[in-house]
Amino acid sequence: MNGSGFEQALCIDAKHPALPGHFPGQPLVPGVILLEQVALALRAWRGQRLTRVLEAKFVAPLLPDEAAMLRLMEADPASSRIRFEIQRDGTLLARGVVEGTT
């Protein structure tokens, strides 16, 4: 993407330590792990750390070892607000707005 956005593939390994406790026998990737991926992408894109999650909506599950795409976009060029979306094969999994700072 250009200077106003960033995208990155993500796939959470089935052996991730958070998965066994999140619906044992039918694990789902917890929302906090997805937000951690947003934080890591924000660091890679802008060198910022995530300071606040202003909005987060998880609309469909991500299963372990499934490939997804994370996109970050400027919410407002005059602010530190960043919109994020996580999609799998065109299906929206999560979206929201975060703030970052250097």
N, C-alpha and C positions, 0 to 999 in steps of 0.2 A: 504494500500500500504506500501512498505518498506520505508527506510530512504530517497530515492530519489524521493518520490512522496507522494501525499495526495489526498484523495477524500472525498467528502461530498455531501450528498443529499441536494437539495434546492427546495423550493416551495414558490413562492411569493404570499402572501394572496391577494385575490381580493379586500380587503379593504385597501390595501396599499395607503397612501395619494398621491403618484405620479401617480397612474393609471388613475384617472378621466380626467386629462388633456392630457393624451397620447392616442390620438385617441378616443375621447368620443363616447360611444356607442359600440365600438369594441376595448376595451383596450388591449394593448400589454405591456409587461414588458419592460421599457426603458433600453437601453444599460448601462446607468449610474448606474442603480440598479444592473445589472449583474456585473459590475465592482466593485460595493460596496461589493458584495458577494465574489468576488475574493480577495479583500482587507481583509475581515473578515476571509477568509480561510487561507490567508497568515499569518495573526496574530495567528490563532489557530495552524497552522503547525509549523511555525518557530519563532513565537514571534516577527515578523517583521511588520513594517508598509509599505504600498505601497507608493513608492516615485515617480515612473514614469510609465506611460503606454507607452511602446515603439511601440506596435502594437496591434490593436484590430480589428477584423473582425466579424461582426454579419451577419450570413448567413441564418438564419431562425428564425422566431419569437418564443418567449416563451409567452404563454398566462397565465393570472392569474390563480392560483390554479393548474397549471400543474407541475408535478414532473419532475425534471431534475437532472443530476449528474454533479458536478463540479470536475474537476481533475486538480491538480497542479503537475508539473514535473520540475526537474532541467533542465534548458536549457544548462547550462555549470557549472560543479561543481566548477570551478575556479572563477566564477563571481556571482553576486547577481541576475542574470536574471532567471526568472521563466516563463515557458510556461504554459498556461492554456487552457482548453477545457471545454465547457459546452455542454452536449448531453442530448437528450430526446429520449428514446427508440432506441438508436443507431444512431439517426440523429444528426449531428453536428449543433449546434445553434450558437456557438461563439468560437473563438479561438484567441490567441494572446500571447504577451510577456510583462511581467512587471518586474520592479525592486523593491526590498525591502531593507530596512535597519533597524537596531535595534535602 
